[in-house]
Amino acid sequence: MSPLRRIGRTLHTALVWPGWMNVASMLTTVAAIGALWFTNNTLRVTQDQARATEGQLVLSQRTAVTDMFQKAVEMLRTDAEPGTMKGGGIDSRIAGVHLLERMAAESPRDRVLAYQTLAAFVRTRSPLSECKERKKIHAIPDDQALSDAASQWEEQSRDVAEAVEVIGKRDRDTQTRIDDIDLRSTCLPQRILDNFAYVNLLQADLTGASLAGADLTGANLSAANLAGVTLANANLTGAEVNYADLTRANLHGANLAGANLAGANLNCAEMGEAVLSDADLTGIFYTPGTRWPPGFTPPPSSSSYDDSDPKCE
């Protein structure tokens, strides 16, 4: 056989070899595997980049919140004199209050910190001793001087009023517990309190405060001064009101279910239509003029009265 004939036969044999289909299939498989590997690695790189970007975003957000908090604290301390309403920079302090309000709204994880800081600010700026100073103002005999002094006091305490208002506006769906907002032993006369559920107001002076319809669920009002305060239709479910002074307080329609009123002073208090189911009334003080819900029989008063006692009007 000639060389050319052998070459032709060899080529023919190669061309008609049935294994070429398997080779082609194998090459296709290899190509598909290679494409999957490339896609997987590309996806992995993309995910790593996304995680890195997310991490940078979180870090940036935390840095922004930290800066916001530090700035707010600096503003709250502007010319502040602990234990007094004196000192300038009140507008700066009010701005600091609202910066903390913004922080609480934008960073849920820092909400409690924001309110705790506001509470600390109120405790520092308006301690109980401030109420003693305020009472001196009301003892001024001259009407014009009294009016001027009262107006000055209100102006100097605008920052405290703003802080109290912000605390009272906090989201009801994210209530912080009783120890998280500490306003114990503070002077808060004539303040408007709305949402103060679970707030610690132990021994606070709330004389003249507006609490009508307020949410004070679970609040700690032990030994608080609530004399003459309007609490009509307020929610005091489960609140601690033991040993509080509620002389001449208006509690008409208030919900005191499960509240602890042990040792409270209810002299001349208006309790008509109040809900007192499961309330602890052990050792309470009251006068014959104290008004109770229709058909309700209170336990005996812990003190007795005679004709020389002041009458309830």
PALO-100694 format. One record per residue (C-alpha): residue number from 0; z, y, x. Coordinates in steps of 0.5 Angstrom, whole numbers, plus 500, padded with zeros to 3 digits. Layout:
REM PALO-100694
<site><n>NUM</n><zz>Z</zz><yy>Y</yy><xx>X</xx></site>
...
END
This chain:
REM PALO-100694
<site><n>0</n><zz>500</zz><yy>500</yy><xx>500</xx></site>
<site><n>1</n><zz>498</zz><yy>507</yy><xx>503</xx></site>
<site><n>2</n><zz>503</zz><yy>512</yy><xx>504</xx></site>
<site><n>3</n><zz>501</zz><yy>517</yy><xx>499</xx></site>
<site><n>4</n><zz>501</zz><yy>511</yy><xx>494</xx></site>
<site><n>5</n><zz>508</zz><yy>509</yy><xx>496</xx></site>
<site><n>6</n><zz>510</zz><yy>517</yy><xx>495</xx></site>
<site><n>7</n><zz>507</zz><yy>517</yy><xx>488</xx></site>
<site><n>8</n><zz>511</zz><yy>511</yy><xx>486</xx></site>
<site><n>9</n><zz>518</zz><yy>514</yy><xx>489</xx></site>
<site><n>10</n><zz>517</zz><yy>520</yy><xx>485</xx></site>
<site><n>11</n><zz>515</zz><yy>517</yy><xx>479</xx></site>
<site><n>12</n><zz>521</zz><yy>513</yy><xx>479</xx></site>
<site><n>13</n><zz>525</zz><yy>519</yy><xx>480</xx></site>
<site><n>14</n><zz>522</zz><yy>523</yy><xx>475</xx></site>
<site><n>15</n><zz>523</zz><yy>517</yy><xx>469</xx></site>
<site><n>16</n><zz>530</zz><yy>515</yy><xx>472</xx></site>
<site><n>17</n><zz>535</zz><yy>515</yy><xx>466</xx></site>
<site><n>18</n><zz>541</zz><yy>518</yy><xx>469</xx></site>
<site><n>19</n><zz>538</zz><yy>525</yy><xx>469</xx></site>
<site><n>20</n><zz>541</zz><yy>526</yy><xx>462</xx></site>
<site><n>21</n><zz>548</zz><yy>524</yy><xx>465</xx></site>
<site><n>22</n><zz>547</zz><yy>529</yy><xx>471</xx></site>
<site><n>23</n><zz>545</zz><yy>534</yy><xx>466</xx></site>
<site><n>24</n><zz>551</zz><yy>533</yy><xx>461</xx></site>
<site><n>25</n><zz>556</zz><yy>533</yy><xx>467</xx></site>
<site><n>26</n><zz>553</zz><yy>539</yy><xx>470</xx></site>
<site><n>27</n><zz>554</zz><yy>542</yy><xx>463</xx></site>
<site><n>28</n><zz>561</zz><yy>540</yy><xx>462</xx></site>
<site><n>29</n><zz>563</zz><yy>543</yy><xx>469</xx></site>
<site><n>30</n><zz>560</zz><yy>549</yy><xx>467</xx></site>
<site><n>31</n><zz>564</zz><yy>550</yy><xx>461</xx></site>
<site><n>32</n><zz>570</zz><yy>548</yy><xx>465</xx></site>
<site><n>33</n><zz>569</zz><yy>553</yy><xx>469</xx></site>
<site><n>34</n><zz>568</zz><yy>558</yy><xx>464</xx></site>
<site><n>35</n><zz>574</zz><yy>556</yy><xx>461</xx></site>
<site><n>36</n><zz>578</zz><yy>557</yy><xx>467</xx></site>
<site><n>37</n><zz>575</zz><yy>564</yy><xx>468</xx></site>
<site><n>38</n><zz>577</zz><yy>566</yy><xx>461</xx></site>
<site><n>39</n><zz>584</zz><yy>564</yy><xx>462</xx></site>
<site><n>40</n><zz>585</zz><yy>567</yy><xx>468</xx></site>
<site><n>41</n><zz>582</zz><yy>574</yy><xx>465</xx></site>
<site><n>42</n><zz>586</zz><yy>573</yy><xx>459</xx></site>
<site><n>43</n><zz>592</zz><yy>572</yy><xx>464</xx></site>
<site><n>44</n><zz>591</zz><yy>578</yy><xx>468</xx></site>
<site><n>45</n><zz>590</zz><yy>582</yy><xx>461</xx></site>
<site><n>46</n><zz>597</zz><yy>580</yy><xx>459</xx></site>
<site><n>47</n><zz>600</zz><yy>581</yy><xx>465</xx></site>
<site><n>48</n><zz>597</zz><yy>588</yy><xx>465</xx></site>
<site><n>49</n><zz>599</zz><yy>589</yy><xx>458</xx></site>
<site><n>50</n><zz>606</zz><yy>587</yy><xx>460</xx></site>
<site><n>51</n><zz>607</zz><yy>592</yy><xx>465</xx></site>
<site><n>52</n><zz>604</zz><yy>597</yy><xx>461</xx></site>
<site><n>53</n><zz>609</zz><yy>595</yy><xx>456</xx></site>
<site><n>54</n><zz>615</zz><yy>595</yy><xx>461</xx></site>
<site><n>55</n><zz>613</zz><yy>602</yy><xx>463</xx></site>
<site><n>56</n><zz>613</zz><yy>605</yy><xx>456</xx></site>
<site><n>57</n><zz>620</zz><yy>602</yy><xx>455</xx></site>
<site><n>58</n><zz>622</zz><yy>605</yy><xx>462</xx></site>
<site><n>59</n><zz>619</zz><yy>612</yy><xx>460</xx></site>
<site><n>60</n><zz>622</zz><yy>612</yy><xx>453</xx></site>
<site><n>61</n><zz>629</zz><yy>610</yy><xx>456</xx></site>
<site><n>62</n><zz>628</zz><yy>615</yy><xx>461</xx></site>
<site><n>63</n><zz>626</zz><yy>620</yy><xx>455</xx></site>
<site><n>64</n><zz>633</zz><yy>618</yy><xx>451</xx></site>
<site><n>65</n><zz>637</zz><yy>619</yy><xx>457</xx></site>
<site><n>66</n><zz>634</zz><yy>626</yy><xx>459</xx></site>
<site><n>67</n><zz>635</zz><yy>628</yy><xx>452</xx></site>
<site><n>68</n><zz>642</zz><yy>625</yy><xx>452</xx></site>
<site><n>69</n><zz>644</zz><yy>629</yy><xx>458</xx></site>
<site><n>70</n><zz>641</zz><yy>635</yy><xx>456</xx></site>
<site><n>71</n><zz>645</zz><yy>635</yy><xx>449</xx></site>
<site><n>72</n><zz>651</zz><yy>634</yy><xx>452</xx></site>
<site><n>73</n><zz>650</zz><yy>640</yy><xx>457</xx></site>
<site><n>74</n><zz>648</zz><yy>644</yy><xx>451</xx></site>
<site><n>75</n><zz>655</zz><yy>642</yy><xx>447</xx></site>
<site><n>76</n><zz>659</zz><yy>644</yy><xx>453</xx></site>
<site><n>77</n><zz>656</zz><yy>651</yy><xx>454</xx></site>
<site><n>78</n><zz>662</zz><yy>656</yy><xx>454</xx></site>
<site><n>79</n><zz>666</zz><yy>651</yy><xx>450</xx></site>
<site><n>80</n><zz>674</zz><yy>652</yy><xx>451</xx></site>
<site><n>81</n><zz>677</zz><yy>645</yy><xx>449</xx></site>
<site><n>82</n><zz>682</zz><yy>646</yy><xx>443</xx></site>
<site><n>83</n><zz>679</zz><yy>653</yy><xx>441</xx></site>
<site><n>84</n><zz>674</zz><yy>656</yy><xx>437</xx></site>
<site><n>85</n><zz>673</zz><yy>661</yy><xx>442</xx></site>
<site><n>86</n><zz>667</zz><yy>662</yy><xx>447</xx></site>
<site><n>87</n><zz>660</zz><yy>664</yy><xx>447</xx></site>
<site><n>88</n><zz>654</zz><yy>660</yy><xx>447</xx></site>
<site><n>89</n><zz>655</zz><yy>657</yy><xx>440</xx></site>
<site><n>90</n><zz>647</zz><yy>657</yy><xx>438</xx></site>
<site><n>91</n><zz>646</zz><yy>653</yy><xx>444</xx></site>
<site><n>92</n><zz>652</zz><yy>648</yy><xx>442</xx></site>
<site><n>93</n><zz>648</zz><yy>648</yy><xx>435</xx></site>
<site><n>94</n><zz>642</zz><yy>646</yy><xx>438</xx></site>
<site><n>95</n><zz>645</zz><yy>640</yy><xx>442</xx></site>
<site><n>96</n><zz>648</zz><yy>638</yy><xx>436</xx></site>
<site><n>97</n><zz>641</zz><yy>637</yy><xx>433</xx></site>
<site><n>98</n><zz>638</zz><yy>634</yy><xx>439</xx></site>
<site><n>99</n><zz>643</zz><yy>628</yy><xx>438</xx></site>
<site><n>100</n><zz>641</zz><yy>628</yy><xx>431</xx></site>
<site><n>101</n><zz>634</zz><yy>627</yy><xx>434</xx></site>
<site><n>102</n><zz>636</zz><yy>622</yy><xx>439</xx></site>
<site><n>103</n><zz>640</zz><yy>618</yy><xx>433</xx></site>
<site><n>104</n><zz>633</zz><yy>618</yy><xx>429</xx></site>
<site><n>105</n><zz>628</zz><yy>616</yy><xx>435</xx></site>
<site><n>106</n><zz>633</zz><yy>611</yy><xx>438</xx></site>
<site><n>107</n><zz>636</zz><yy>606</yy><xx>434</xx></site>
<site><n>108</n><zz>640</zz><yy>603</yy><xx>439</xx></site>
<site><n>109</n><zz>643</zz><yy>609</yy><xx>441</xx></site>
<site><n>110</n><zz>645</zz><yy>611</yy><xx>434</xx></site>
<site><n>111</n><zz>652</zz><yy>610</yy><xx>435</xx></site>
<site><n>112</n><zz>653</zz><yy>613</yy><xx>442</xx></site>
<site><n>113</n><zz>650</zz><yy>619</yy><xx>439</xx></site>
<site><n>114</n><zz>655</zz><yy>620</yy><xx>433</xx></site>
<site><n>115</n><zz>661</zz><yy>618</yy><xx>437</xx></site>
<site><n>116</n><zz>659</zz><yy>624</yy><xx>442</xx></site>
<site><n>117</n><zz>658</zz><yy>628</yy><xx>436</xx></site>
<site><n>118</n><zz>665</zz><yy>626</yy><xx>433</xx></site>
<site><n>119</n><zz>668</zz><yy>627</yy><xx>440</xx></site>
<site><n>120</n><zz>665</zz><yy>634</yy><xx>440</xx></site>
<site><n>121</n><zz>669</zz><yy>636</yy><xx>433</xx></site>
<site><n>122</n><zz>675</zz><yy>633</yy><xx>436</xx></site>
<site><n>123</n><zz>675</zz><yy>637</yy><xx>442</xx></site>
<site><n>124</n><zz>673</zz><yy>644</yy><xx>438</xx></site>
<site><n>125</n><zz>677</zz><yy>643</yy><xx>432</xx></site>
<site><n>126</n><zz>683</zz><yy>639</yy><xx>433</xx></site>
<site><n>127</n><zz>689</zz><yy>640</yy><xx>428</xx></site>
<site><n>128</n><zz>692</zz><yy>646</yy><xx>432</xx></site>
<site><n>129</n><zz>686</zz><yy>650</yy><xx>430</xx></site>
<site><n>130</n><zz>688</zz><yy>649</yy><xx>423</xx></site>
<site><n>131</n><zz>695</zz><yy>652</yy><xx>425</xx></site>
<site><n>132</n><zz>691</zz><yy>658</yy><xx>427</xx></site>
<site><n>133</n><zz>687</zz><yy>659</yy><xx>421</xx></site>
<site><n>134</n><zz>693</zz><yy>659</yy><xx>417</xx></site>
<site><n>135</n><zz>695</zz><yy>665</yy><xx>421</xx></site>
<site><n>136</n><zz>689</zz><yy>668</yy><xx>419</xx></site>
<site><n>137</n><zz>691</zz><yy>667</yy><xx>411</xx></site>
<site><n>138</n><zz>698</zz><yy>670</yy><xx>412</xx></site>
<site><n>139</n><zz>694</zz><yy>677</yy><xx>414</xx></site>
<site><n>140</n><zz>697</zz><yy>682</yy><xx>409</xx></site>
<site><n>141</n><zz>691</zz><yy>687</yy><xx>409</xx></site>
<site><n>142</n><zz>685</zz><yy>684</yy><xx>405</xx></site>
<site><n>143</n><zz>680</zz><yy>687</yy><xx>409</xx></site>
<site><n>144</n><zz>683</zz><yy>685</yy><xx>415</xx></site>
<site><n>145</n><zz>684</zz><yy>678</yy><xx>412</xx></site>
<site><n>146</n><zz>676</zz><yy>678</yy><xx>410</xx></site>
<site><n>147</n><zz>674</zz><yy>680</yy><xx>417</xx></site>
<site><n>148</n><zz>678</zz><yy>675</yy><xx>421</xx></site>
<site><n>149</n><zz>676</zz><yy>669</yy><xx>416</xx></site>
<site><n>150</n><zz>669</zz><yy>671</yy><xx>417</xx></site>
<site><n>151</n><zz>670</zz><yy>671</yy><xx>424</xx></site>
<site><n>152</n><zz>673</zz><yy>664</yy><xx>424</xx></site>
<site><n>153</n><zz>667</zz><yy>661</yy><xx>420</xx></site>
<site><n>154</n><zz>662</zz><yy>664</yy><xx>425</xx></site>
<site><n>155</n><zz>666</zz><yy>661</yy><xx>431</xx></site>
<site><n>156</n><zz>666</zz><yy>654</yy><xx>428</xx></site>
<site><n>157</n><zz>659</zz><yy>654</yy><xx>425</xx></site>
<site><n>158</n><zz>657</zz><yy>649</yy><xx>431</xx></site>
<site><n>159</n><zz>663</zz><yy>644</yy><xx>428</xx></site>
<site><n>160</n><zz>660</zz><yy>645</yy><xx>421</xx></site>
<site><n>161</n><zz>653</zz><yy>643</yy><xx>424</xx></site>
<site><n>162</n><zz>656</zz><yy>637</yy><xx>427</xx></site>
<site><n>163</n><zz>660</zz><yy>635</yy><xx>421</xx></site>
<site><n>164</n><zz>654</zz><yy>636</yy><xx>417</xx></site>
<site><n>165</n><zz>650</zz><yy>631</yy><xx>421</xx></site>
<site><n>166</n><zz>655</zz><yy>626</yy><xx>421</xx></site>
<site><n>167</n><zz>655</zz><yy>626</yy><xx>414</xx></site>
<site><n>168</n><zz>647</zz><yy>625</yy><xx>413</xx></site>
<site><n>169</n><zz>647</zz><yy>619</yy><xx>417</xx></site>
<site><n>170</n><zz>643</zz><yy>613</yy><xx>415</xx></site>
<site><n>171</n><zz>647</zz><yy>609</yy><xx>409</xx></site>
<site><n>172</n><zz>643</zz><yy>603</yy><xx>411</xx></site>
<site><n>173</n><zz>645</zz><yy>603</yy><xx>418</xx></site>
<site><n>174</n><zz>653</zz><yy>605</yy><xx>417</xx></site>
<site><n>175</n><zz>657</zz><yy>604</yy><xx>423</xx></site>
<site><n>176</n><zz>664</zz><yy>602</yy><xx>423</xx></site>
<site><n>177</n><zz>671</zz><yy>605</yy><xx>422</xx></site>
<site><n>178</n><zz>672</zz><yy>606</yy><xx>430</xx></site>
<site><n>179</n><zz>665</zz><yy>608</yy><xx>431</xx></site>
<site><n>180</n><zz>666</zz><yy>615</yy><xx>429</xx></site>
<site><n>181</n><zz>673</zz><yy>618</yy><xx>430</xx></site>
<site><n>182</n><zz>675</zz><yy>624</yy><xx>427</xx></site>
<site><n>183</n><zz>682</zz><yy>623</yy><xx>427</xx></site>
<site><n>184</n><zz>687</zz><yy>629</yy><xx>428</xx></site>
<site><n>185</n><zz>682</zz><yy>634</yy><xx>427</xx></site>
<site><n>186</n><zz>682</zz><yy>640</yy><xx>423</xx></site>
<site><n>187</n><zz>676</zz><yy>640</yy><xx>418</xx></site>
<site><n>188</n><zz>678</zz><yy>645</yy><xx>412</xx></site>
<site><n>189</n><zz>673</zz><yy>647</yy><xx>407</xx></site>
<site><n>190</n><zz>668</zz><yy>642</yy><xx>410</xx></site>
<site><n>191</n><zz>663</zz><yy>639</yy><xx>406</xx></site>
<site><n>192</n><zz>663</zz><yy>631</yy><xx>407</xx></site>
<site><n>193</n><zz>658</zz><yy>627</yy><xx>404</xx></site>
<site><n>194</n><zz>657</zz><yy>620</yy><xx>407</xx></site>
<site><n>195</n><zz>663</zz><yy>619</yy><xx>411</xx></site>
<site><n>196</n><zz>664</zz><yy>611</yy><xx>409</xx></site>
<site><n>197</n><zz>668</zz><yy>608</yy><xx>415</xx></site>
<site><n>198</n><zz>669</zz><yy>614</yy><xx>418</xx></site>
<site><n>199</n><zz>676</zz><yy>615</yy><xx>422</xx></site>
<site><n>200</n><zz>680</zz><yy>621</yy><xx>419</xx></site>
<site><n>201</n><zz>687</zz><yy>619</yy><xx>421</xx></site>
<site><n>202</n><zz>692</zz><yy>625</yy><xx>420</xx></site>
<site><n>203</n><zz>686</zz><yy>630</yy><xx>419</xx></site>
<site><n>204</n><zz>687</zz><yy>636</yy><xx>415</xx></site>
<site><n>205</n><zz>682</zz><yy>637</yy><xx>410</xx></site>
<site><n>206</n><zz>685</zz><yy>642</yy><xx>406</xx></site>
<site><n>207</n><zz>680</zz><yy>645</yy><xx>401</xx></site>
<site><n>208</n><zz>674</zz><yy>641</yy><xx>403</xx></site>
<site><n>209</n><zz>669</zz><yy>639</yy><xx>398</xx></site>
<site><n>210</n><zz>669</zz><yy>631</yy><xx>397</xx></site>
<site><n>211</n><zz>667</zz><yy>631</yy><xx>390</xx></site>
<site><n>212</n><zz>662</zz><yy>625</yy><xx>389</xx></site>
<site><n>213</n><zz>663</zz><yy>623</yy><xx>397</xx></site>
<site><n>214</n><zz>662</zz><yy>616</yy><xx>400</xx></site>
<site><n>215</n><zz>669</zz><yy>615</yy><xx>403</xx></site>
<site><n>216</n><zz>668</zz><yy>607</yy><xx>402</xx></site>
<site><n>217</n><zz>673</zz><yy>604</yy><xx>407</xx></site>
<site><n>218</n><zz>674</zz><yy>611</yy><xx>411</xx></site>
<site><n>219</n><zz>681</zz><yy>611</yy><xx>414</xx></site>
<site><n>220</n><zz>685</zz><yy>617</yy><xx>411</xx></site>
<site><n>221</n><zz>692</zz><yy>615</yy><xx>413</xx></site>
<site><n>222</n><zz>697</zz><yy>621</yy><xx>413</xx></site>
<site><n>223</n><zz>691</zz><yy>626</yy><xx>412</xx></site>
<site><n>224</n><zz>692</zz><yy>632</yy><xx>409</xx></site>
<site><n>225</n><zz>688</zz><yy>632</yy><xx>402</xx></site>
<site><n>226</n><zz>692</zz><yy>637</yy><xx>398</xx></site>
<site><n>227</n><zz>689</zz><yy>641</yy><xx>393</xx></site>
<site><n>228</n><zz>682</zz><yy>637</yy><xx>395</xx></site>
<site><n>229</n><zz>677</zz><yy>635</yy><xx>390</xx></site>
<site><n>230</n><zz>675</zz><yy>628</yy><xx>390</xx></site>
<site><n>231</n><zz>672</zz><yy>627</yy><xx>383</xx></site>
<site><n>232</n><zz>668</zz><yy>621</yy><xx>383</xx></site>
<site><n>233</n><zz>668</zz><yy>620</yy><xx>390</xx></site>
<site><n>234</n><zz>668</zz><yy>613</yy><xx>392</xx></site>
<site><n>235</n><zz>674</zz><yy>611</yy><xx>396</xx></site>
<site><n>236</n><zz>673</zz><yy>603</yy><xx>395</xx></site>
<site><n>237</n><zz>677</zz><yy>600</yy><xx>400</xx></site>
<site><n>238</n><zz>679</zz><yy>606</yy><xx>404</xx></site>
<site><n>239</n><zz>686</zz><yy>607</yy><xx>407</xx></site>
<site><n>240</n><zz>689</zz><yy>613</yy><xx>404</xx></site>
<site><n>241</n><zz>697</zz><yy>611</yy><xx>405</xx></site>
<site><n>242</n><zz>702</zz><yy>616</yy><xx>406</xx></site>
<site><n>243</n><zz>696</zz><yy>621</yy><xx>405</xx></site>
<site><n>244</n><zz>698</zz><yy>628</yy><xx>402</xx></site>
<site><n>245</n><zz>694</zz><yy>628</yy><xx>395</xx></site>
<site><n>246</n><zz>699</zz><yy>634</yy><xx>392</xx></site>
<site><n>247</n><zz>694</zz><yy>637</yy><xx>386</xx></site>
<site><n>248</n><zz>688</zz><yy>633</yy><xx>389</xx></site>
<site><n>249</n><zz>683</zz><yy>632</yy><xx>383</xx></site>
<site><n>250</n><zz>681</zz><yy>625</yy><xx>383</xx></site>
<site><n>251</n><zz>678</zz><yy>625</yy><xx>376</xx></site>
<site><n>252</n><zz>673</zz><yy>619</yy><xx>376</xx></site>
<site><n>253</n><zz>674</zz><yy>617</yy><xx>383</xx></site>
<site><n>254</n><zz>673</zz><yy>609</yy><xx>385</xx></site>
<site><n>255</n><zz>680</zz><yy>607</yy><xx>388</xx></site>
<site><n>256</n><zz>679</zz><yy>600</yy><xx>387</xx></site>
<site><n>257</n><zz>682</zz><yy>596</yy><xx>393</xx></site>
<site><n>258</n><zz>684</zz><yy>602</yy><xx>396</xx></site>
<site><n>259</n><zz>691</zz><yy>603</yy><xx>400</xx></site>
<site><n>260</n><zz>695</zz><yy>608</yy><xx>397</xx></site>
<site><n>261</n><zz>702</zz><yy>606</yy><xx>399</xx></site>
<site><n>262</n><zz>707</zz><yy>612</yy><xx>400</xx></site>
<site><n>263</n><zz>702</zz><yy>617</yy><xx>398</xx></site>
<site><n>264</n><zz>704</zz><yy>623</yy><xx>395</xx></site>
<site><n>265</n><zz>701</zz><yy>624</yy><xx>388</xx></site>
<site><n>266</n><zz>705</zz><yy>630</yy><xx>386</xx></site>
<site><n>267</n><zz>701</zz><yy>634</yy><xx>380</xx></site>
<site><n>268</n><zz>695</zz><yy>630</yy><xx>382</xx></site>
<site><n>269</n><zz>689</zz><yy>629</yy><xx>377</xx></site>
<site><n>270</n><zz>688</zz><yy>621</yy><xx>376</xx></site>
<site><n>271</n><zz>684</zz><yy>621</yy><xx>370</xx></site>
<site><n>272</n><zz>679</zz><yy>616</yy><xx>369</xx></site>
<site><n>273</n><zz>680</zz><yy>614</yy><xx>376</xx></site>
<site><n>274</n><zz>679</zz><yy>606</yy><xx>378</xx></site>
<site><n>275</n><zz>685</zz><yy>603</yy><xx>381</xx></site>
<site><n>276</n><zz>684</zz><yy>596</yy><xx>380</xx></site>
<site><n>277</n><zz>687</zz><yy>592</yy><xx>386</xx></site>
<site><n>278</n><zz>689</zz><yy>599</yy><xx>389</xx></site>
<site><n>279</n><zz>696</zz><yy>598</yy><xx>393</xx></site>
<site><n>280</n><zz>701</zz><yy>604</yy><xx>390</xx></site>
<site><n>281</n><zz>707</zz><yy>601</yy><xx>393</xx></site>
<site><n>282</n><zz>712</zz><yy>607</yy><xx>395</xx></site>
<site><n>283</n><zz>708</zz><yy>612</yy><xx>392</xx></site>
<site><n>284</n><zz>710</zz><yy>619</yy><xx>390</xx></site>
<site><n>285</n><zz>709</zz><yy>623</yy><xx>384</xx></site>
<site><n>286</n><zz>711</zz><yy>628</yy><xx>378</xx></site>
<site><n>287</n><zz>711</zz><yy>627</yy><xx>371</xx></site>
<site><n>288</n><zz>705</zz><yy>632</yy><xx>371</xx></site>
<site><n>289</n><zz>701</zz><yy>627</yy><xx>375</xx></site>
<site><n>290</n><zz>695</zz><yy>625</yy><xx>370</xx></site>
<site><n>291</n><zz>694</zz><yy>617</yy><xx>370</xx></site>
<site><n>292</n><zz>688</zz><yy>614</yy><xx>367</xx></site>
<site><n>293</n><zz>689</zz><yy>612</yy><xx>360</xx></site>
<site><n>294</n><zz>693</zz><yy>606</yy><xx>358</xx></site>
<site><n>295</n><zz>695</zz><yy>606</yy><xx>366</xx></site>
<site><n>296</n><zz>702</zz><yy>605</yy><xx>367</xx></site>
<site><n>297</n><zz>704</zz><yy>607</yy><xx>375</xx></site>
<site><n>298</n><zz>710</zz><yy>603</yy><xx>379</xx></site>
<site><n>299</n><zz>716</zz><yy>608</yy><xx>379</xx></site>
<site><n>300</n><zz>716</zz><yy>614</yy><xx>383</xx></site>
<site><n>301</n><zz>719</zz><yy>613</yy><xx>390</xx></site>
<site><n>302</n><zz>723</zz><yy>620</yy><xx>388</xx></site>
<site><n>303</n><zz>726</zz><yy>623</yy><xx>382</xx></site>
<site><n>304</n><zz>725</zz><yy>630</yy><xx>379</xx></site>
<site><n>305</n><zz>729</zz><yy>635</yy><xx>375</xx></site>
<site><n>306</n><zz>728</zz><yy>641</yy><xx>372</xx></site>
<site><n>307</n><zz>728</zz><yy>645</yy><xx>378</xx></site>
<site><n>308</n><zz>722</zz><yy>642</yy><xx>381</xx></site>
<site><n>309</n><zz>715</zz><yy>646</yy><xx>380</xx></site>
<site><n>310</n><zz>711</zz><yy>644</yy><xx>374</xx></site>
<site><n>311</n><zz>704</zz><yy>642</yy><xx>375</xx></site>
<site><n>312</n><zz>699</zz><yy>647</yy><xx>372</xx></site>
END
